[in-house]
Amino acid sequence: RGKPPSTTPLWPPPVASDLPRAKQLEQSYQLQQHGDTQSLRHPVLGELEVPKGQQPEDFINRKLKTLSKAIRKQVEYYFSDLNW
């Protein structure tokens, strides 16, 4: 709560490699085209459908940030005085 928000994107993870950026993204998740829609399979988030007009990387980062907040809130409550 007291820390300022991170400006580092959560996904894709930083990789020290000589591979071009597109190749790194290709290895991070599997993107599939189904007519008008795109779906992807992410190692943590599972199978997701990317809304029209959104970049998969931005969509993944938003989902991971939401998941991180939910986990933090649940753990904080579990160990808080309110739960005793």
Backbone bond lengths (Angstrom), bond angles and torsions (degrees), N, CA, C in turn:
res aa  C-N    CA-C-N  psi(-1)  N-CA   C-N-CA  omega(-1)  CA-C   N-CA-C  phi
1 R - - - 1.456 - - 1.524 111.74 -
2 G 1.321 117.46 -42.21 1.455 120.70 -175.80 1.515 114.02 -80.65
3 K 1.345 117.56 -9.90 1.453 120.28 -178.11 1.518 110.14 -86.84
4 P 1.339 116.59 142.97 1.461 118.43 175.99 1.528 109.35 -68.93
5 P 1.331 117.40 152.97 1.462 119.56 -179.09 1.522 111.27 -63.08
6 S 1.301 115.17 143.72 1.452 121.26 -179.92 1.525 109.84 -76.13
7 T 1.316 115.64 141.43 1.462 119.66 176.61 1.521 110.87 -96.75
8 T 1.323 117.28 -3.83 1.448 121.41 178.25 1.522 109.32 -80.61
9 P 1.328 118.30 126.35 1.458 119.20 179.01 1.530 111.05 -63.44
10 L 1.329 116.12 143.92 1.453 120.94 179.90 1.522 111.66 -76.61
11 W 1.318 116.37 -28.74 1.447 120.13 -177.97 1.505 109.98 -141.60
12 P 1.239 122.45 140.78 1.449 128.01 -1.67 1.517 110.76 -76.17
13 P 1.325 117.26 153.08 1.452 119.92 -179.24 1.524 110.91 -65.06
14 P 1.344 116.74 147.45 1.460 118.65 178.63 1.530 109.99 -64.86
15 V 1.301 115.10 133.77 1.458 120.53 -179.16 1.522 108.26 -128.24
16 A 1.325 115.41 126.42 1.460 119.60 175.89 1.519 107.07 -85.22
17 S 1.307 115.57 100.96 1.447 119.17 -175.32 1.518 110.14 -154.91
18 D 1.305 115.72 161.46 1.456 121.09 175.74 1.521 111.99 -88.98
19 L 1.344 116.68 -4.65 1.461 119.90 -179.26 1.520 110.95 -65.57
20 P 1.312 117.43 144.81 1.468 119.06 174.12 1.527 110.73 -63.12
21 R 1.319 115.84 158.23 1.471 122.03 -177.30 1.532 111.45 -55.38
22 A 1.305 118.46 -42.12 1.464 121.23 -178.42 1.524 110.96 -62.51
23 K 1.310 117.61 -38.00 1.459 120.85 179.75 1.523 110.36 -68.78
24 Q 1.347 118.07 -37.82 1.461 121.71 177.44 1.525 110.14 -62.72
25 L 1.331 117.57 -44.44 1.458 121.65 179.88 1.522 110.43 -64.50
26 E 1.319 116.00 -36.92 1.448 120.45 -179.70 1.524 110.90 -62.60
27 Q 1.317 117.57 -32.83 1.452 121.91 -179.24 1.526 112.03 -81.83
28 S 1.327 118.41 -19.55 1.454 122.04 -175.50 1.529 112.70 -76.40
29 Y 1.308 117.67 -37.09 1.457 121.92 -179.58 1.519 108.57 -154.67
30 Q 1.312 115.59 163.20 1.459 120.83 179.54 1.520 109.23 -103.85
31 L 1.304 116.90 119.60 1.462 122.41 -179.97 1.524 108.49 -102.76
32 Q 1.337 116.20 130.62 1.467 121.34 -179.95 1.517 109.26 -124.78
33 Q 1.318 116.05 139.24 1.460 122.32 178.54 1.522 108.77 -100.04
34 H 1.346 117.70 126.81 1.460 123.49 178.04 1.526 108.19 -125.27
35 G 1.307 116.78 85.21 1.464 119.73 -178.46 1.515 110.59 64.36
36 D 1.333 116.91 -114.19 1.465 122.45 179.96 1.519 113.32 -82.32
37 T 1.310 117.31 -24.41 1.466 120.67 -172.58 1.524 111.51 -103.40
38 Q 1.328 114.26 159.87 1.459 122.42 175.07 1.511 108.13 -118.84
39 S 1.307 116.47 140.66 1.457 119.88 171.97 1.517 107.06 -127.78
40 L 1.315 115.05 157.85 1.453 119.25 179.57 1.509 109.75 -142.19
41 R 1.308 114.85 155.64 1.461 122.03 176.70 1.519 106.71 -115.13
42 H 1.329 114.91 116.24 1.459 122.66 -176.77 1.528 108.64 -108.76
43 P 1.343 118.38 142.57 1.468 119.97 -177.33 1.531 114.51 -63.27
44 V 1.320 118.59 -27.69 1.467 121.60 -179.42 1.523 111.25 -102.79
45 L 1.316 116.89 -44.40 1.459 122.19 -173.39 1.525 113.77 -85.13
46 G 1.301 117.96 -15.11 1.456 120.75 -179.30 1.519 111.36 82.97
47 E 1.325 116.61 -150.04 1.458 121.89 -178.04 1.522 109.92 -88.85
48 L 1.324 116.40 127.29 1.458 122.93 -177.84 1.520 110.11 -132.11
49 E 1.324 115.60 150.56 1.454 121.13 172.96 1.521 107.81 -103.61
50 V 1.323 116.47 124.22 1.465 122.08 -178.29 1.525 108.66 -83.32
51 P 1.340 117.84 125.25 1.473 120.08 178.24 1.530 111.28 -62.11
52 K 1.329 115.33 150.63 1.464 120.56 178.10 1.521 110.21 -58.00
53 G 1.322 115.97 140.02 1.457 121.32 175.64 1.513 114.61 84.07
54 Q 1.317 119.04 -3.03 1.464 120.82 179.21 1.520 110.13 -106.46
55 Q 1.310 114.44 144.89 1.458 120.60 175.12 1.519 108.86 -78.45
56 P 1.321 118.56 137.33 1.468 120.44 -179.91 1.531 113.70 -55.76
57 E 1.341 117.80 -39.59 1.467 120.88 -179.22 1.528 111.43 -63.37
58 D 1.338 116.81 -42.74 1.470 120.86 179.09 1.525 110.75 -66.28
59 F 1.320 116.20 -40.69 1.461 121.53 179.64 1.527 110.52 -63.12
60 I 1.337 116.75 -44.77 1.468 121.46 178.72 1.516 110.78 -63.15
61 N 1.335 117.50 -44.61 1.466 120.42 179.46 1.521 111.67 -59.76
62 R 1.340 116.91 -41.69 1.466 120.55 179.69 1.532 110.63 -65.03
63 K 1.321 116.80 -43.26 1.466 120.99 179.22 1.531 111.33 -64.44
64 L 1.331 117.33 -41.69 1.467 120.57 179.25 1.527 111.48 -66.94
65 K 1.322 116.77 -36.64 1.463 120.43 178.20 1.532 110.05 -65.67
66 T 1.340 117.11 -42.79 1.463 121.73 177.80 1.525 110.51 -62.75
67 L 1.326 117.00 -43.71 1.458 121.44 178.76 1.525 111.14 -62.94
68 S 1.313 116.49 -41.97 1.462 121.40 178.98 1.530 111.40 -61.73
69 K 1.334 116.66 -43.10 1.468 120.68 177.90 1.528 111.25 -63.23
70 A 1.324 116.71 -42.13 1.462 121.01 -178.78 1.525 110.99 -65.43
71 I 1.311 116.76 -41.95 1.467 120.28 178.73 1.520 110.56 -65.13
72 R 1.335 116.55 -44.22 1.464 120.76 179.75 1.530 110.17 -60.56
73 K 1.331 117.04 -44.86 1.462 121.39 -179.57 1.531 110.93 -62.48
74 Q 1.317 117.24 -42.52 1.454 121.13 -179.44 1.525 111.76 -66.42
75 V 1.328 116.89 -43.18 1.472 120.54 179.61 1.524 110.60 -67.25
76 E 1.337 117.90 -41.98 1.461 120.82 178.47 1.522 110.84 -61.10
77 Y 1.333 117.86 -41.52 1.452 120.01 178.27 1.525 111.10 -66.78
78 Y 1.314 116.42 -41.40 1.469 120.90 -178.17 1.521 111.10 -58.49
79 F 1.336 117.14 -39.88 1.463 120.60 -178.17 1.531 113.46 -96.38
80 S 1.321 118.32 5.55 1.465 121.08 -177.41 1.535 111.50 -83.19
81 D 1.321 115.24 167.67 1.456 121.15 177.01 1.528 111.74 -68.13
82 L 1.327 118.16 -24.45 1.463 121.54 -179.78 1.530 111.38 -65.01
83 N 1.298 116.91 -25.53 1.462 121.04 -176.44 1.535 111.98 -88.31
84 W 1.301 119.11 -4.66 1.478 121.17 -178.41 1.482 111.95 -97.32
